[in-house]
Amino acid sequence: QVQLAESGGVLAQAGGSLRLSCAASGRMFSTGTVAWYRQAPGAQRELVASMTSGGSITYEDSVKGRFTISRDHAKNTVYLQMNSLKPEDTAVYSCYLRLGAYGYWGQGIQVTVSS
């Protein structure tokens, strides 16, 4: 069973930066696609960024140029560096790992950006 645990800064002012981390248990981390999702109050969950095991990356349009996803295979960890934060980035951020036909979610972490 794979478990994911998010951690990182949860409060920032507009224009500031935060980094989220997601540590995964298990040995298959490096073979899967990792992603960060977020869900703001009253909104649907949306994909923020994803990275395949081969390193292909996609970003949601509103975070391009501001957010960076990366992964450390040795530490079984995926990161989300968030710069130039905006109040509209306020949401619960969750990491996701897909291994073949199976998907695993972290518990989510609240990120709040004040204006």
Disulfide bonds with the S-S distance in Angstrom:
Cys22-Cys95 1.96
